[in-house]
C-alpha cells in the first residue's frame, strides 16, 4: 500500500482539529476520505440518473418492466430478474457505482410520504 504524506499546513490544521474534537488524527482522516468517496459516488449516480432520464424513451420502448443497468451514461445490461442483473453488474464492475433501475412508464418515480397526523384538520 502506498504511504500518504500530507502537506505541512494540512498536518497543522488536522492536528488542531483532532485536539478540538477529541479524536485521533487517524479517525479524522478516515472520516474525511469516507465523505469524499461517498460524494464521488453520489455525483456519479446523479450523472447516471440524468443519462437514464435521457435514455428513457428508448428504454421504455425496448425494456419496459425490465431492470436496466446504466454505467458511464450508457445502457450496459438489462434483465427481468433484478438479482441476476445485480450479480452480473457486480462481477463486471466491482464496487463502481452503477445505476440499476426498473423501467416504468415515467422516468421518475412519484413517491408519497405519509407523515404522522397531529389530529388537526387542514383546510
Secondary structure, DSSP 4 states (H G I P E B T S, - for coil): -PPP---HHHHHHHHHHHHHHT--HHHHHHHHHHHHHHHHHHHHHHHHHHHHHHHHHHHHHHHTTSEEEEETTEEEEEES-HHHHHHHHHHHHTTS--EEEE--SSSS----------S----
